[in-house]
Amino acid sequence: MKRLITKHCIFLFALISTLSVTAQKNIDYPNSNQFETYLKQRSENIQKLIYEKILKGEFTLYKTDSIQSTYTLSELKSRSNYADNKGKVREFSPSDLKGIWFLKSYLGKFNDIKETTEMKAMALIFQPEFMGIKANLIPLVWLSEKELKLKLTENDYRFLSLLYNFGSNSSSNFVIDEEIEEPYFYNLYERLSFVKVDSILTRRITRTTVTNYCFMMALSMHIAPMNPDNFWVQDILNKRRIPLTEVGNTFYTNVPVFISTDPNDPTIGYDSSYNAPIFITHFNSAFFDSKTGHIIHFTYKNFYGSAKVELEIPRQNFTQFEPSEISLWLIEDYYRTISVE
């Protein structure tokens, strides 16, 4: 009996170990095109998900950005149906959605030195079509921020929040009404702005995240020096831990240079060299745990001179600095979203 129990315990331990290893995989780090595609598809999928919830009656359907008067579901459906160039009515579908607008509400007085704002609502955007003629993009329906937070998953809501925060910090993402000669008057009088999600915004988020500026450059140059013991990498080949601040001093390439000594003749001088430090500018892959949805570490591989460097950068480096924590969450959301097999 004891042997049987022992065998079962060994089998169970082996099974748990196998499942744990299976959940963890080394996956290529996304390039700019892959990450930008993810942002667009993620946004489109959330739009479709919200529309499906609307059809199930899970949201209050507001007519305007005042978040007061409402549509019934039948009113919304009749409003969004299309009439083609032959007058035949075509039912609206999630694929007809054209994007997202956020409502940015300004709190406090314009005279205050400190500006505070909040996301008040979100609109699904569509393009009305009359007898085959397409009109301008307009909101299909407005949804309150409070209901979005309640009805969406934590990850979906945070993704929307990040889109809003990135977009609301650049005036180029504001929707300007052509009838308003001075858009600042609308901000001052109505205390509102409409923030759009478009290809410009997704490109900016991609550039911020994938280039590793928030991950490594700002972290190693400005944050890690203040507390070097909390930021480190693992040198795989030499089996040692290196402070993040010392990576450039540890791995470098000797670069030959010619130093001119005669301002009138640039050919006069002498040969010299300097040590060009290696900067971790782009990760190669990430070790991702699909069970937890978290990255365990990133990997970086390169050559300095004729020598090879292979580093593991633990996740904990990026949870102590808000810009890198946001970038980390977006990359983890990318891995959670794409099909990892």
N, C-alpha and C positions, 0 to 999 in steps of 0.2 A: 504493500500500500504506500509506504514511504517513497519507494522508487517511482511509483506512478505519479505521486504528487510532485516529486522532484522533476520528473520528465515534463510534466505540464508547466511547471514554473519556468524551466529552461526554454520551453517552446514559446511561452507567453513573453518572456524577456526578449527572445530573438525576434518575435513578431513586432513588439513595441519598438525595438531598435531599428528594424527594417522600415517601419512606417515613419519613424523620425527622420531617417536618412533620406527616404523617398520624398519627404516634404521639403527637404532642403536641396536646392539646386544652384549651380553656378550659371548665371545667365548673362549674356552680353549686355553691356551698358548701351542704352539707346543713343542713336545719332539724332541730329536736329530734325531731320525729316520724319523719323519714326515718332519722336516725341510730339512734334506738332500735329501729326496725324492723330495720335492718341488724344490730344487736347480737343480737337475738333469732334472726333467720334464720341468722346466722353460727354461733351456738351450736347451733341445730338441725341445720344441715348437717354440723357436725363430729360430732355425736352419730350421725347416720346413717352418715357415713363410717367411724367407728370400728366401728359395728355390722356394716357390710359387711366390714370387715377381720376382725372376730371370726368371721364365717361362713366366711371363707377360711382360718381357722386361724392368723392372724398374731399373735394375742395369747395370753398365758397368762391363763386365766380364774380369778380368785381368788374364793372364796366369801365371805370376810369381810375386814374392814379390817386383819386381822393380816398379810395378804399371804403366806399360807402354804399352806393347803389349797386345792385347785383343783377346778373342774368340768371334765368332758369337754364337748365341744360338744353332744353328744346330751343330756347332763344339763341343760345350760343351756336348750336348746330345749324340753324337756319341762317345765321349771320355769316358763317364760314363756308357754306357751300358755294361751289363755283358754277357759273354758267358759261359754257364754251361758245365758240363763234357761231354755232347753230342753235344756240339757246337751250341746249340740253344741260340740265343740272347734274353736276358731279359731286358726290359726297366728299367732304373734307377728310383727309387722312393724316396721320402723324408725319408722313413723308413731306407734307405740304408746309410744315413748320420751317420758318426761315431764320430762327435765331432767338436770342434772349436780350431783353433790356432790363436793367435794374433801375429802381427809383431811389435816388440818393437824396436824403432829407437833411437839411442843414438845421442844427440845433443851436439855440442861443442867438445872440444879436450879432449883426454884421460888424458892429463897432468893437466887439470883443477881440482882444489880441489872440486868444486861443480859439481855434475853430474846431467844432465837434460835428460829426455827421453820423448817419446810420443808414443801413439798407432798410427801407420801409416796405418795399414790395418788388415783385418781379413780374415781367410780362412775357408771354409767348408771342412771337412775332409771326405774321403771315402777310401774304401779298394778294390782296383782293384782285379778282379777275372778272371783268364784265364783257360778255360776248367776245371773249378771246383777247381783250385788251387788259394788260396788267397795270394796276395802280401802284402807288408808293407803298413801301413797307409800313405797316401799322400794327399796334398791339391787337392781338386776338382777344386776350383776356388778361386781367391783372389778378395776381395772387398775393396774399399778405405774407410777409416774412415770417410771422409767428406760426402760420399754418405750415409753411414749407419746413420749418424746423421740427414741427411735430410729425409731419407725414412722411418725411424722407429719412433714409438711413443716415447715420452719423457721417459716413464717408461722403455720401452724395451731397449732404448739406454743407460739409466743409469745402468740398470742391466748388460749389456755387459761391460760397463765401470768399474763397480765394480769387475766383474770377471777378467778383465784385470789387474786392480790395485792390487788386492789380489795376482794374479798369478805372476805378473812381479816382485814382491818383494821377491820371493823365487826361488833360482836357481834350486830347485827340480822340478819346473814346466817348465823348459827350455827344448826344444827339441834339443837333441844333435845329430849331424850328425856323424855316426860311422866312416866315412872316415876322419874326422878331429881329429887328435891325441890330439890336445890341443884346447878345445873349446874357451878358452879366446882369442886365436889368431883371431878367427872369429869375436868375439865381438870387438876386437881392430881394425881389418882390414876392415871388412864389416860394422861395426858400427850398427849391427843388432842382435836381438835374436828372437827366436820363442818361444812363451809362449803357453802352452797347458792347456786346461781345462779338468781335469780328476777327478776321485773319491777322490784322495788325496787332491786336492784343495777344492772340495765341503765339505769334512770332516773338513778341517781347518776353512773354513768360518762358518760352523755349530758350531764348538766348540767355536769360537770367539763370535758368535751372541747369541746362545741359552743359554749358561751358565751364561749369564748376567754379565760377567766380565766388558765389556765395558759399559753395562747399569748401574750397581750399584756399583761394588767394586771400580773401578777407580774413578767413579763420586763422591761417598760419601767420599772416603779417600783423594783424591787429588784436586778435583775441587770445590766441595761444601764448604769446609772450608774457601776458599778464599772469598766467597760471600754467606754466609749461608741464607740470606733473599731470594735469588732467587731459592733455592732448598728446597722443602718441600713435605711432604706426609700428607694425610688426615686420621686420626684415626676414622674409621667409627663407632665403638662401643661406643666410648667416645665423639664423635662429637667435635673433636679438630684438629687443625693443628699443625704438629710437624716438626721442621727443620730436613732435611735429616741427618744432622750430629748428631742429638740427638736420632735417632731411637735405636741405641745400648744401650744408657744410659736409655732409657725409658722402653724398653722391654728386659728382661733378665731372665735367669734361674739360680737359686741358686744351685750350684753344690758342694756336699760334697767331701772333699779330706782329705787324711791323710798326715801329714807333719812329715817326719822322722827327728829326732834331733841327732841321734847317728850314725856316719859313719860306725861303726863296727857292729851295730845291727839295721837293717831296721825296726824292729818291735817296736822300742822305739820311741815315739813321741806323737803327739796329733792330735785330729780331728779338722778340720776347714772347711771352705767353701769359695767359691768365686762366684761372679756374672758373668755368661757367657752371653755376649750380643748376641742378635739375629741379624743376618745379612740377608738382603734380597738377597738370593742366587738364587731363581728361582720363577718367577711369576706364579700365578695359572691361570689367565685368562686376557683377554683384552676386554675393552668396545670399540667396533669398529663401526664406522659410515661408512656404505657401500656407502652412497651418496657422501661423500667427499673423501673416501678412506683413512681416518686418524683414528688413535687410539686416543680416548679421554683420557683414563687412563688405567693403568694396576692395577690388584688386587693381593694382597699378603695375604695369610692366614696361621696362624701357632699357636702353643701353647707355652707359656713360663710358666713353672711350671704347675699349674692347670688352668691358665688363658688363654683366647683366644685373639689373635690379628688379626685384619682385617684392612688392609691398602689399600688406593687408591693412586697410584703414578701418578700424572698428566703428560700428554705428554710434557708440557713445560720444565720439568726437563731435557729432553734429546735433546733439540734443541739448547742448548748452548755449547755443547761439541762435536767436530767432530766424535770421535769414537762412542759415544752413538747415535748421529744423524744418522750415517750410519747403525748401528744396528736397530734403530727404523724404518728406511726406508725399510730395508730388511724384518722385521716382518710385516710391513704394506703391502708390496708387496706380502708376503705370504698370508695374509688374502684377498687381492684383487684377487689373482690368484686361490685359492682353492674355491670350491663351498660352499658358506655360505648360509644356509637355516634355 
